[in-house]
Amino acid sequence: MKHIVTVQEAVTAFADWIEPTNAELDAIEQEMPAITAGVDLLNAQIITLDRTPSELDQQRIRRAWRRLLTARREQANRTTDGMLPEVGA
């Protein structure tokens, strides 16, 4: 019996279009503070999965949540700053 397999991965594994563009890398770099804050929040929540959260755990989660909200707010402000029309022009 012959096995029919696809060679798509071998053909496209080294294609130029698979690499991210500079614009995509810049977008990832701008989102990185929100990404790391989200990871910190998840880590704080994961710690409390197998036990009752202590006061310190709750503070850690609240602090991580505030960092995430701050990072998202700053990211939103950065993206809208370029879209607002100039006043008095």
PyMOL Python script that loads the backbone (N, CA, C, O; Angstrom):
from pymol import cmd

cmd.read_pdbstr("""\
ATOM      1  N   MET A   1       0.840  -1.163   0.000  1.00  0.00           N
ATOM      2  CA  MET A   1       0.000   0.000   0.000  1.00  0.00           C
ATOM      3  C   MET A   1       0.894   1.238   0.000  1.00  0.00           C
ATOM      4  O   MET A   1       1.861   1.321   0.757  1.00  0.00           O
ATOM      5  N   LYS A   2       0.561   2.185  -0.849  1.00  0.00           N
ATOM      6  CA  LYS A   2       1.309   3.435  -0.911  1.00  0.00           C
ATOM      7  C   LYS A   2       0.673   4.445   0.028  1.00  0.00           C
ATOM      8  O   LYS A   2      -0.549   4.589   0.077  1.00  0.00           O
ATOM      9  N   HIS A   3       1.517   5.135   0.766  1.00  0.00           N
ATOM     10  CA  HIS A   3       1.025   6.201   1.634  1.00  0.00           C
ATOM     11  C   HIS A   3       1.154   7.527   0.902  1.00  0.00           C
ATOM     12  O   HIS A   3       2.218   7.876   0.390  1.00  0.00           O
ATOM     13  N   ILE A   4       0.080   8.234   0.865  1.00  0.00           N
ATOM     14  CA  ILE A   4       0.081   9.544   0.219  1.00  0.00           C
ATOM     15  C   ILE A   4       0.198  10.589   1.317  1.00  0.00           C
ATOM     16  O   ILE A   4      -0.662  10.678   2.193  1.00  0.00           O
ATOM     17  N   VAL A   5       1.258  11.374   1.266  1.00  0.00           N
ATOM     18  CA  VAL A   5       1.469  12.410   2.270  1.00  0.00           C
ATOM     19  C   VAL A   5       1.637  13.747   1.570  1.00  0.00           C
ATOM     20  O   VAL A   5       1.971  13.820   0.387  1.00  0.00           O
ATOM     21  N   THR A   6       1.405  14.760   2.308  1.00  0.00           N
ATOM     22  CA  THR A   6       1.554  16.095   1.746  1.00  0.00           C
ATOM     23  C   THR A   6       2.969  16.602   1.999  1.00  0.00           C
ATOM     24  O   THR A   6       3.563  16.321   3.040  1.00  0.00           O
ATOM     25  N   VAL A   7       3.488  17.332   1.061  1.00  0.00           N
ATOM     26  CA  VAL A   7       4.804  17.935   1.215  1.00  0.00           C
ATOM     27  C   VAL A   7       4.679  19.442   1.346  1.00  0.00           C
ATOM     28  O   VAL A   7       5.645  20.174   1.131  1.00  0.00           O
ATOM     29  N   GLN A   8       3.498  19.898   1.696  1.00  0.00           N
ATOM     30  CA  GLN A   8       3.253  21.336   1.802  1.00  0.00           C
ATOM     31  C   GLN A   8       4.200  21.987   2.793  1.00  0.00           C
ATOM     32  O   GLN A   8       4.721  23.070   2.529  1.00  0.00           O
ATOM     33  N   GLU A   9       4.432  21.337   3.944  1.00  0.00           N
ATOM     34  CA  GLU A   9       5.320  21.932   4.942  1.00  0.00           C
ATOM     35  C   GLU A   9       6.734  22.074   4.403  1.00  0.00           C
ATOM     36  O   GLU A   9       7.385  23.094   4.630  1.00  0.00           O
ATOM     37  N   ALA A  10       7.207  21.079   3.702  1.00  0.00           N
ATOM     38  CA  ALA A  10       8.559  21.141   3.170  1.00  0.00           C
ATOM     39  C   ALA A  10       8.690  22.223   2.109  1.00  0.00           C
ATOM     40  O   ALA A  10       9.740  22.854   1.992  1.00  0.00           O
ATOM     41  N   VAL A  11       7.643  22.441   1.343  1.00  0.00           N
ATOM     42  CA  VAL A  11       7.692  23.433   0.275  1.00  0.00           C
ATOM     43  C   VAL A  11       7.621  24.847   0.850  1.00  0.00           C
ATOM     44  O   VAL A  11       8.358  25.732   0.415  1.00  0.00           O
ATOM     45  N   THR A  12       6.733  25.062   1.833  1.00  0.00           N
ATOM     46  CA  THR A  12       6.515  26.417   2.329  1.00  0.00           C
ATOM     47  C   THR A  12       7.309  26.732   3.594  1.00  0.00           C
ATOM     48  O   THR A  12       7.241  27.858   4.086  1.00  0.00           O
ATOM     49  N   ALA A  13       8.043  25.792   4.124  1.00  0.00           N
ATOM     50  CA  ALA A  13       8.752  26.028   5.379  1.00  0.00           C
ATOM     51  C   ALA A  13       9.770  27.156   5.257  1.00  0.00           C
ATOM     52  O   ALA A  13      10.046  27.841   6.242  1.00  0.00           O
ATOM     53  N   PHE A  14      10.316  27.355   4.101  1.00  0.00           N
ATOM     54  CA  PHE A  14      11.353  28.365   3.940  1.00  0.00           C
ATOM     55  C   PHE A  14      10.922  29.492   3.005  1.00  0.00           C
ATOM     56  O   PHE A  14      11.759  30.200   2.445  1.00  0.00           O
ATOM     57  N   ALA A  15       9.624  29.650   2.844  1.00  0.00           N
ATOM     58  CA  ALA A  15       9.122  30.711   1.969  1.00  0.00           C
ATOM     59  C   ALA A  15       9.347  32.071   2.623  1.00  0.00           C
ATOM     60  O   ALA A  15       9.287  32.199   3.846  1.00  0.00           O
ATOM     61  N   ASP A  16       9.604  33.075   1.807  1.00  0.00           N
ATOM     62  CA  ASP A  16       9.868  34.420   2.319  1.00  0.00           C
ATOM     63  C   ASP A  16       8.654  35.031   3.012  1.00  0.00           C
ATOM     64  O   ASP A  16       8.810  35.804   3.957  1.00  0.00           O
ATOM     65  N   TRP A  17       7.459  34.699   2.562  1.00  0.00           N
ATOM     66  CA  TRP A  17       6.267  35.346   3.096  1.00  0.00           C
ATOM     67  C   TRP A  17       5.878  34.839   4.481  1.00  0.00           C
ATOM     68  O   TRP A  17       4.975  35.401   5.101  1.00  0.00           O
ATOM     69  N   ILE A  18       6.521  33.812   4.977  1.00  0.00           N
ATOM     70  CA  ILE A  18       6.188  33.292   6.306  1.00  0.00           C
ATOM     71  C   ILE A  18       6.751  34.192   7.399  1.00  0.00           C
ATOM     72  O   ILE A  18       6.168  34.267   8.480  1.00  0.00           O
ATOM     73  N   GLU A  19       7.830  34.854   7.160  1.00  0.00           N
ATOM     74  CA  GLU A  19       8.428  35.733   8.162  1.00  0.00           C
ATOM     75  C   GLU A  19       7.557  36.967   8.366  1.00  0.00           C
ATOM     76  O   GLU A  19       6.973  37.474   7.409  1.00  0.00           O
ATOM     77  N   PRO A  20       7.462  37.460   9.607  1.00  0.00           N
ATOM     78  CA  PRO A  20       6.669  38.669   9.837  1.00  0.00           C
ATOM     79  C   PRO A  20       7.339  39.889   9.203  1.00  0.00           C
ATOM     80  O   PRO A  20       8.564  39.982   9.123  1.00  0.00           O
ATOM     81  N   THR A  21       6.507  40.806   8.764  1.00  0.00           N
ATOM     82  CA  THR A  21       7.032  42.030   8.166  1.00  0.00           C
ATOM     83  C   THR A  21       7.482  42.977   9.279  1.00  0.00           C
ATOM     84  O   THR A  21       7.204  42.748  10.456  1.00  0.00           O
ATOM     85  N   ASN A  22       8.172  44.028   8.891  1.00  0.00           N
ATOM     86  CA  ASN A  22       8.605  45.018   9.880  1.00  0.00           C
ATOM     87  C   ASN A  22       7.418  45.689  10.552  1.00  0.00           C
ATOM     88  O   ASN A  22       7.471  45.991  11.744  1.00  0.00           O
ATOM     89  N   ALA A  23       6.354  45.923   9.805  1.00  0.00           N
ATOM     90  CA  ALA A  23       5.153  46.530  10.386  1.00  0.00           C
ATOM     91  C   ALA A  23       4.524  45.603  11.423  1.00  0.00           C
ATOM     92  O   ALA A  23       4.067  46.061  12.470  1.00  0.00           O
ATOM     93  N   GLU A  24       4.498  44.305  11.135  1.00  0.00           N
ATOM     94  CA  GLU A  24       3.955  43.342  12.093  1.00  0.00           C
ATOM     95  C   GLU A  24       4.818  43.259  13.342  1.00  0.00           C
ATOM     96  O   GLU A  24       4.298  43.167  14.454  1.00  0.00           O
ATOM     97  N   LEU A  25       6.126  43.290  13.164  1.00  0.00           N
ATOM     98  CA  LEU A  25       7.025  43.267  14.322  1.00  0.00           C
ATOM     99  C   LEU A  25       6.867  44.527  15.170  1.00  0.00           C
ATOM    100  O   LEU A  25       6.925  44.463  16.398  1.00  0.00           O
ATOM    101  N   ASP A  26       6.669  45.666  14.519  1.00  0.00           N
ATOM    102  CA  ASP A  26       6.432  46.910  15.259  1.00  0.00           C
ATOM    103  C   ASP A  26       5.125  46.847  16.038  1.00  0.00           C
ATOM    104  O   ASP A  26       5.055  47.317  17.174  1.00  0.00           O
ATOM    105  N   ALA A  27       4.085  46.267  15.431  1.00  0.00           N
ATOM    106  CA  ALA A  27       2.799  46.134  16.121  1.00  0.00           C
ATOM    107  C   ALA A  27       2.922  45.221  17.334  1.00  0.00           C
ATOM    108  O   ALA A  27       2.338  45.495  18.382  1.00  0.00           O
ATOM    109  N   ILE A  28       3.676  44.143  17.194  1.00  0.00           N
ATOM    110  CA  ILE A  28       3.900  43.234  18.324  1.00  0.00           C
ATOM    111  C   ILE A  28       4.668  43.948  19.426  1.00  0.00           C
ATOM    112  O   ILE A  28       4.364  43.791  20.608  1.00  0.00           O
ATOM    113  N   GLU A  29       5.655  44.727  19.036  1.00  0.00           N
ATOM    114  CA  GLU A  29       6.447  45.465  20.020  1.00  0.00           C
ATOM    115  C   GLU A  29       5.592  46.466  20.786  1.00  0.00           C
ATOM    116  O   GLU A  29       5.787  46.647  21.988  1.00  0.00           O
ATOM    117  N   GLN A  30       4.650  47.117  20.114  1.00  0.00           N
ATOM    118  CA  GLN A  30       3.761  48.061  20.782  1.00  0.00           C
ATOM    119  C   GLN A  30       2.791  47.358  21.723  1.00  0.00           C
ATOM    120  O   GLN A  30       2.388  47.930  22.735  1.00  0.00           O
ATOM    121  N   GLU A  31       2.415  46.126  21.400  1.00  0.00           N
ATOM    122  CA  GLU A  31       1.483  45.372  22.232  1.00  0.00           C
ATOM    123  C   GLU A  31       2.176  44.618  23.362  1.00  0.00           C
ATOM    124  O   GLU A  31       1.502  44.088  24.245  1.00  0.00           O
ATOM    125  N   MET A  32       3.498  44.560  23.353  1.00  0.00           N
ATOM    126  CA  MET A  32       4.230  43.752  24.316  1.00  0.00           C
ATOM    127  C   MET A  32       3.944  44.103  25.780  1.00  0.00           C
ATOM    128  O   MET A  32       3.831  43.178  26.585  1.00  0.00           O
ATOM    129  N   PRO A  33       3.820  45.379  26.183  1.00  0.00           N
ATOM    130  CA  PRO A  33       3.484  45.650  27.587  1.00  0.00           C
ATOM    131  C   PRO A  33       2.146  45.036  28.003  1.00  0.00           C
ATOM    132  O   PRO A  33       2.024  44.524  29.116  1.00  0.00           O
ATOM    133  N   ALA A  34       1.148  45.082  27.131  1.00  0.00           N
ATOM    134  CA  ALA A  34      -0.146  44.482  27.450  1.00  0.00           C
ATOM    135  C   ALA A  34      -0.041  42.959  27.481  1.00  0.00           C
ATOM    136  O   ALA A  34      -0.694  42.309  28.298  1.00  0.00           O
ATOM    137  N   ILE A  35       0.764  42.397  26.610  1.00  0.00           N
ATOM    138  CA  ILE A  35       0.937  40.940  26.587  1.00  0.00           C
ATOM    139  C   ILE A  35       1.608  40.460  27.868  1.00  0.00           C
ATOM    140  O   ILE A  35       1.152  39.497  28.486  1.00  0.00           O
ATOM    141  N   THR A  36       2.679  41.120  28.265  1.00  0.00           N
ATOM    142  CA  THR A  36       3.371  40.689  29.486  1.00  0.00           C
ATOM    143  C   THR A  36       2.520  40.932  30.726  1.00  0.00           C
ATOM    144  O   THR A  36       2.577  40.147  31.673  1.00  0.00           O
ATOM    145  N   ALA A  37       1.729  42.010  30.739  1.00  0.00           N
ATOM    146  CA  ALA A  37       0.833  42.249  31.873  1.00  0.00           C
ATOM    147  C   ALA A  37      -0.246  41.171  31.932  1.00  0.00           C
ATOM    148  O   ALA A  37      -0.629  40.736  33.018  1.00  0.00           O
ATOM    149  N   GLY A  38      -0.734  40.742  30.779  1.00  0.00           N
ATOM    150  CA  GLY A  38      -1.714  39.658  30.737  1.00  0.00           C
ATOM    151  C   GLY A  38      -1.134  38.343  31.232  1.00  0.00           C
ATOM    152  O   GLY A  38      -1.808  37.588  31.933  1.00  0.00           O
ATOM    153  N   VAL A  39       0.107  38.068  30.873  1.00  0.00           N
ATOM    154  CA  VAL A  39       0.777  36.861  31.343  1.00  0.00           C
ATOM    155  C   VAL A  39       0.972  36.920  32.858  1.00  0.00           C
ATOM    156  O   VAL A  39       0.790  35.915  33.546  1.00  0.00           O
ATOM    157  N   ASP A  40       1.338  38.083  33.375  1.00  0.00           N
ATOM    158  CA  ASP A  40       1.498  38.235  34.826  1.00  0.00           C
ATOM    159  C   ASP A  40       0.177  38.001  35.552  1.00  0.00           C
ATOM    160  O   ASP A  40       0.152  37.376  36.613  1.00  0.00           O
ATOM    161  N   LEU A  41      -0.917  38.500  34.985  1.00  0.00           N
ATOM    162  CA  LEU A  41      -2.225  38.281  35.599  1.00  0.00           C
ATOM    163  C   LEU A  41      -2.583  36.802  35.592  1.00  0.00           C
ATOM    164  O   LEU A  41      -3.074  36.272  36.588  1.00  0.00           O
ATOM    165  N   LEU A  42      -2.337  36.141  34.472  1.00  0.00           N
ATOM    166  CA  LEU A  42      -2.614  34.702  34.409  1.00  0.00           C
ATOM    167  C   LEU A  42      -1.773  33.924  35.410  1.00  0.00           C
ATOM    168  O   LEU A  42      -2.273  33.001  36.053  1.00  0.00           O
ATOM    169  N   ASN A  43      -0.514  34.283  35.548  1.00  0.00           N
ATOM    170  CA  ASN A  43       0.346  33.611  36.529  1.00  0.00           C
ATOM    171  C   ASN A  43      -0.180  33.799  37.943  1.00  0.00           C
ATOM    172  O   ASN A  43      -0.186  32.859  38.737  1.00  0.00           O
ATOM    173  N   ALA A  44      -0.618  35.007  38.258  1.00  0.00           N
ATOM    174  CA  ALA A  44      -1.164  35.264  39.589  1.00  0.00           C
ATOM    175  C   ALA A  44      -2.443  34.465  39.823  1.00  0.00           C
ATOM    176  O   ALA A  44      -2.686  34.001  40.938  1.00  0.00           O
ATOM    177  N   GLN A  45      -3.258  34.300  38.789  1.00  0.00           N
ATOM    178  CA  GLN A  45      -4.484  33.534  38.925  1.00  0.00           C
ATOM    179  C   GLN A  45      -4.208  32.034  39.005  1.00  0.00           C
ATOM    180  O   GLN A  45      -4.885  31.313  39.738  1.00  0.00           O
ATOM    181  N   ILE A  46      -3.227  31.571  38.261  1.00  0.00           N
ATOM    182  CA  ILE A  46      -2.885  30.145  38.268  1.00  0.00           C
ATOM    183  C   ILE A  46      -2.389  29.719  39.637  1.00  0.00           C
ATOM    184  O   ILE A  46      -2.674  28.609  40.086  1.00  0.00           O
ATOM    185  N   ILE A  47      -1.655  30.588  40.295  1.00  0.00           N
ATOM    186  CA  ILE A  47      -1.132  30.257  41.627  1.00  0.00           C
ATOM    187  C   ILE A  47      -2.268  29.904  42.582  1.00  0.00           C
ATOM    188  O   ILE A  47      -2.103  29.053  43.456  1.00  0.00           O
ATOM    189  N   THR A  48      -3.413  30.550  42.419  1.00  0.00           N
ATOM    190  CA  THR A  48      -4.521  30.352  43.361  1.00  0.00           C
ATOM    191  C   THR A  48      -5.481  29.248  42.943  1.00  0.00           C
ATOM    192  O   THR A  48      -6.497  29.054  43.611  1.00  0.00           O
ATOM    193  N   LEU A  49      -5.207  28.524  41.878  1.00  0.00           N
ATOM    194  CA  LEU A  49      -6.136  27.497  41.416  1.00  0.00           C
ATOM    195  C   LEU A  49      -6.282  26.335  42.397  1.00  0.00           C
ATOM    196  O   LEU A  49      -7.382  25.811  42.571  1.00  0.00           O
ATOM    197  N   ASP A  50      -5.213  25.936  43.025  1.00  0.00           N
ATOM    198  CA  ASP A  50      -5.271  24.741  43.871  1.00  0.00           C
ATOM    199  C   ASP A  50      -5.321  25.047  45.367  1.00  0.00           C
ATOM    200  O   ASP A  50      -5.096  24.162  46.192  1.00  0.00           O
ATOM    201  N   ARG A  51      -5.611  26.275  45.708  1.00  0.00           N
ATOM    202  CA  ARG A  51      -5.716  26.638  47.120  1.00  0.00           C
ATOM    203  C   ARG A  51      -6.623  27.849  47.277  1.00  0.00           C
ATOM    204  O   ARG A  51      -6.962  28.525  46.306  1.00  0.00           O
ATOM    205  N   THR A  52      -6.999  28.101  48.500  1.00  0.00           N
ATOM    206  CA  THR A  52      -7.788  29.285  48.791  1.00  0.00           C
ATOM    207  C   THR A  52      -6.867  30.500  48.750  1.00  0.00           C
ATOM    208  O   THR A  52      -5.830  30.509  49.412  1.00  0.00           O
ATOM    209  N   PRO A  53      -7.232  31.520  47.984  1.00  0.00           N
ATOM    210  CA  PRO A  53      -6.356  32.692  47.869  1.00  0.00           C
ATOM    211  C   PRO A  53      -6.194  33.410  49.207  1.00  0.00           C
ATOM    212  O   PRO A  53      -7.169  33.681  49.907  1.00  0.00           O
ATOM    213  N   SER A  54      -4.968  33.705  49.537  1.00  0.00           N
ATOM    214  CA  SER A  54      -4.690  34.488  50.741  1.00  0.00           C
ATOM    215  C   SER A  54      -4.837  35.970  50.402  1.00  0.00           C
ATOM    216  O   SER A  54      -5.082  36.332  49.251  1.00  0.00           O
ATOM    217  N   GLU A  55      -4.684  36.815  51.409  1.00  0.00           N
ATOM    218  CA  GLU A  55      -4.750  38.267  51.174  1.00  0.00           C
ATOM    219  C   GLU A  55      -3.630  38.698  50.230  1.00  0.00           C
ATOM    220  O   GLU A  55      -3.831  39.566  49.380  1.00  0.00           O
ATOM    221  N   LEU A  56      -2.459  38.098  50.377  1.00  0.00           N
ATOM    222  CA  LEU A  56      -1.332  38.408  49.498  1.00  0.00           C
ATOM    223  C   LEU A  56      -1.641  38.003  48.056  1.00  0.00           C
ATOM    224  O   LEU A  56      -1.314  38.739  47.124  1.00  0.00           O
ATOM    225  N   ASP A  57      -2.272  36.832  47.863  1.00  0.00           N
ATOM    226  CA  ASP A  57      -2.656  36.401  46.525  1.00  0.00           C
ATOM    227  C   ASP A  57      -3.657  37.370  45.904  1.00  0.00           C
ATOM    228  O   ASP A  57      -3.547  37.715  44.728  1.00  0.00           O
ATOM    229  N   GLN A  58      -4.621  37.802  46.688  1.00  0.00           N
ATOM    230  CA  GLN A  58      -5.617  38.736  46.185  1.00  0.00           C
ATOM    231  C   GLN A  58      -4.974  40.074  45.803  1.00  0.00           C
ATOM    232  O   GLN A  58      -5.334  40.671  44.788  1.00  0.00           O
ATOM    233  N   GLN A  59      -4.030  40.536  46.612  1.00  0.00           N
ATOM    234  CA  GLN A  59      -3.319  41.774  46.281  1.00  0.00           C
ATOM    235  C   GLN A  59      -2.516  41.607  44.994  1.00  0.00           C
ATOM    236  O   GLN A  59      -2.470  42.508  44.157  1.00  0.00           O
ATOM    237  N   ARG A  60      -1.884  40.441  44.848  1.00  0.00           N
ATOM    238  CA  ARG A  60      -1.086  40.173  43.646  1.00  0.00           C
ATOM    239  C   ARG A  60      -1.979  40.186  42.403  1.00  0.00           C
ATOM    240  O   ARG A  60      -1.594  40.726  41.366  1.00  0.00           O
ATOM    241  N   ILE A  61      -3.163  39.596  42.507  1.00  0.00           N
ATOM    242  CA  ILE A  61      -4.087  39.570  41.374  1.00  0.00           C
ATOM    243  C   ILE A  61      -4.592  40.974  41.059  1.00  0.00           C
ATOM    244  O   ILE A  61      -4.641  41.360  39.891  1.00  0.00           O
ATOM    245  N   ARG A  62      -4.968  41.742  42.075  1.00  0.00           N
ATOM    246  CA  ARG A  62      -5.432  43.112  41.845  1.00  0.00           C
ATOM    247  C   ARG A  62      -4.342  43.971  41.219  1.00  0.00           C
ATOM    248  O   ARG A  62      -4.616  44.766  40.320  1.00  0.00           O
ATOM    249  N   ARG A  63      -3.103  43.813  41.693  1.00  0.00           N
ATOM    250  CA  ARG A  63      -1.981  44.591  41.152  1.00  0.00           C
ATOM    251  C   ARG A  63      -1.738  44.228  39.682  1.00  0.00           C
ATOM    252  O   ARG A  63      -1.516  45.102  38.844  1.00  0.00           O
ATOM    253  N   ALA A  64      -1.783  42.929  39.387  1.00  0.00           N
ATOM    254  CA  ALA A  64      -1.579  42.485  38.008  1.00  0.00           C
ATOM    255  C   ALA A  64      -2.720  42.971  37.114  1.00  0.00           C
ATOM    256  O   ALA A  64      -2.496  43.358  35.967  1.00  0.00           O
ATOM    257  N   TRP A  65      -3.939  42.948  37.645  1.00  0.00           N
ATOM    258  CA  TRP A  65      -5.088  43.432  36.879  1.00  0.00           C
ATOM    259  C   TRP A  65      -4.950  44.916  36.570  1.00  0.00           C
ATOM    260  O   TRP A  65      -5.233  45.346  35.452  1.00  0.00           O
ATOM    261  N   ARG A  66      -4.517  45.702  37.555  1.00  0.00           N
ATOM    262  CA  ARG A  66      -4.316  47.136  37.329  1.00  0.00           C
ATOM    263  C   ARG A  66      -3.216  47.382  36.298  1.00  0.00           C
ATOM    264  O   ARG A  66      -3.349  48.273  35.459  1.00  0.00           O
ATOM    265  N   ARG A  67      -2.133  46.606  36.348  1.00  0.00           N
ATOM    266  CA  ARG A  67      -1.064  46.759  35.352  1.00  0.00           C
ATOM    267  C   ARG A  67      -1.582  46.451  33.954  1.00  0.00           C
ATOM    268  O   ARG A  67      -1.225  47.130  32.991  1.00  0.00           O
ATOM    269  N   LEU A  68      -2.427  45.421  33.841  1.00  0.00           N
ATOM    270  CA  LEU A  68      -2.989  45.070  32.540  1.00  0.00           C
ATOM    271  C   LEU A  68      -3.892  46.186  32.022  1.00  0.00           C
ATOM    272  O   LEU A  68      -3.803  46.560  30.853  1.00  0.00           O
ATOM    273  N   LEU A  69      -4.748  46.712  32.870  1.00  0.00           N
ATOM    274  CA  LEU A  69      -5.624  47.809  32.452  1.00  0.00           C
ATOM    275  C   LEU A  69      -4.828  49.045  32.050  1.00  0.00           C
ATOM    276  O   LEU A  69      -5.162  49.716  31.074  1.00  0.00           O
ATOM    277  N   THR A  70      -3.774  49.340  32.806  1.00  0.00           N
ATOM    278  CA  THR A  70      -2.925  50.489  32.472  1.00  0.00           C
ATOM    279  C   THR A  70      -2.244  50.286  31.124  1.00  0.00           C
ATOM    280  O   THR A  70      -2.190  51.206  30.309  1.00  0.00           O
ATOM    281  N   ALA A  71      -1.727  49.092  30.888  1.00  0.00           N
ATOM    282  CA  ALA A  71      -1.053  48.805  29.613  1.00  0.00           C
ATOM    283  C   ALA A  71      -2.033  48.897  28.452  1.00  0.00           C
ATOM    284  O   ALA A  71      -1.695  49.426  27.393  1.00  0.00           O
ATOM    285  N   ARG A  72      -3.243  48.386  28.645  1.00  0.00           N
ATOM    286  CA  ARG A  72      -4.245  48.471  27.580  1.00  0.00           C
ATOM    287  C   ARG A  72      -4.666  49.918  27.321  1.00  0.00           C
ATOM    288  O   ARG A  72      -4.856  50.316  26.172  1.00  0.00           O
ATOM    289  N   ARG A  73      -4.811  50.699  28.391  1.00  0.00           N
ATOM    290  CA  ARG A  73      -5.184  52.107  28.234  1.00  0.00           C
ATOM    291  C   ARG A  73      -4.101  52.858  27.467  1.00  0.00           C
ATOM    292  O   ARG A  73      -4.399  53.616  26.545  1.00  0.00           O
ATOM    293  N   GLU A  74      -2.844  52.644  27.852  1.00  0.00           N
ATOM    294  CA  GLU A  74      -1.741  53.324  27.171  1.00  0.00           C
ATOM    295  C   GLU A  74      -1.660  52.905  25.709  1.00  0.00           C
ATOM    296  O   GLU A  74      -1.376  53.730  24.841  1.00  0.00           O
ATOM    297  N   GLN A  75      -1.907  51.633  25.434  1.00  0.00           N
ATOM    298  CA  GLN A  75      -1.888  51.159  24.057  1.00  0.00           C
ATOM    299  C   GLN A  75      -3.022  51.800  23.259  1.00  0.00           C
ATOM    300  O   GLN A  75      -2.822  52.208  22.115  1.00  0.00           O
ATOM    301  N   ALA A  76      -4.199  51.890  23.849  1.00  0.00           N
ATOM    302  CA  ALA A  76      -5.332  52.511  23.160  1.00  0.00           C
ATOM    303  C   ALA A  76      -5.063  53.988  22.916  1.00  0.00           C
ATOM    304  O   ALA A  76      -5.395  54.508  21.850  1.00  0.00           O
ATOM    305  N   ASN A  77      -4.468  54.669  23.883  1.00  0.00           N
ATOM    306  CA  ASN A  77      -4.157  56.084  23.708  1.00  0.00           C
ATOM    307  C   ASN A  77      -3.110  56.292  22.621  1.00  0.00           C
ATOM    308  O   ASN A  77      -3.184  57.266  21.872  1.00  0.00           O
ATOM    309  N   ARG A  78      -2.141  55.394  22.525  1.00  0.00           N
ATOM    310  CA  ARG A  78      -1.125  55.506  21.471  1.00  0.00           C
ATOM    311  C   ARG A  78      -1.746  55.333  20.097  1.00  0.00           C
ATOM    312  O   ARG A  78      -1.383  56.045  19.161  1.00  0.00           O
ATOM    313  N   THR A  79      -2.678  54.396  19.962  1.00  0.00           N
ATOM    314  CA  THR A  79      -3.259  54.151  18.641  1.00  0.00           C
ATOM    315  C   THR A  79      -4.234  55.233  18.245  1.00  0.00           C
ATOM    316  O   THR A  79      -4.380  55.511  17.055  1.00  0.00           O
ATOM    317  N   THR A  80      -4.914  55.861  19.206  1.00  0.00           N
ATOM    318  CA  THR A  80      -5.866  56.912  18.843  1.00  0.00           C
ATOM    319  C   THR A  80      -5.190  58.264  18.665  1.00  0.00           C
ATOM    320  O   THR A  80      -5.747  59.145  18.011  1.00  0.00           O
ATOM    321  N   ASP A  81      -4.005  58.446  19.229  1.00  0.00           N
ATOM    322  CA  ASP A  81      -3.306  59.737  19.080  1.00  0.00           C
ATOM    323  C   ASP A  81      -3.021  60.023  17.613  1.00  0.00           C
ATOM    324  O   ASP A  81      -3.126  61.172  17.184  1.00  0.00           O
ATOM    325  N   GLY A  82      -2.671  59.029  16.850  1.00  0.00           N
ATOM    326  CA  GLY A  82      -2.372  59.219  15.443  1.00  0.00           C
ATOM    327  C   GLY A  82      -3.604  59.384  14.576  1.00  0.00           C
ATOM    328  O   GLY A  82      -3.504  59.818  13.429  1.00  0.00           O
ATOM    329  N   MET A  83      -4.784  59.037  15.124  1.00  0.00           N
ATOM    330  CA  MET A  83      -5.995  59.084  14.314  1.00  0.00           C
ATOM    331  C   MET A  83      -6.790  60.361  14.535  1.00  0.00           C
ATOM    332  O   MET A  83      -7.686  60.649  13.741  1.00  0.00           O
ATOM    333  N   LEU A  84      -6.508  61.138  15.568  1.00  0.00           N
ATOM    334  CA  LEU A  84      -7.279  62.338  15.853  1.00  0.00           C
ATOM    335  C   LEU A  84      -6.867  63.476  14.926  1.00  0.00           C
ATOM    336  O   LEU A  84      -5.678  63.650  14.656  1.00  0.00           O
ATOM    337  N   PRO A  85      -7.827  64.250  14.439  1.00  0.00           N
ATOM    338  CA  PRO A  85      -7.475  65.390  13.584  1.00  0.00           C
ATOM    339  C   PRO A  85      -6.847  66.496  14.428  1.00  0.00           C
ATOM    340  O   PRO A  85      -7.155  66.645  15.610  1.00  0.00           O
ATOM    341  N   GLU A  86      -5.974  67.254  13.808  1.00  0.00           N
ATOM    342  CA  GLU A  86      -5.330  68.351  14.519  1.00  0.00           C
ATOM    343  C   GLU A  86      -6.302  69.520  14.657  1.00  0.00           C
ATOM    344  O   GLU A  86      -7.001  69.876  13.708  1.00  0.00           O
ATOM    345  N   VAL A  87      -6.336  70.105  15.837  1.00  0.00           N
ATOM    346  CA  VAL A  87      -7.231  71.225  16.092  1.00  0.00           C
ATOM    347  C   VAL A  87      -6.526  72.516  15.717  1.00  0.00           C
ATOM    348  O   VAL A  87      -5.354  72.708  16.040  1.00  0.00           O
ATOM    349  N   GLY A  88      -7.244  73.403  15.031  1.00  0.00           N
ATOM    350  CA  GLY A  88      -6.698  74.709  14.666  1.00  0.00           C
ATOM    351  C   GLY A  88      -5.854  74.680  13.412  1.00  0.00           C
ATOM    352  O   GLY A  88      -5.151  75.648  13.123  1.00  0.00           O
ATOM    353  N   ALA A  89      -5.904  73.618  12.678  1.00  0.00           N
ATOM    354  CA  ALA A  89      -5.095  73.535  11.451  1.00  0.00           C
ATOM    355  C   ALA A  89      -5.824  74.099  10.273  1.00  0.00           C
ATOM    356  O   ALA A  89      -5.289  74.108   9.164  1.00  0.00           O
TER     357      ALA A  89
END
""", "prot")
cmd.dss("prot")
cmd.show_as("cartoon", "prot")
cmd.util.cbc("prot")
cmd.orient("prot")
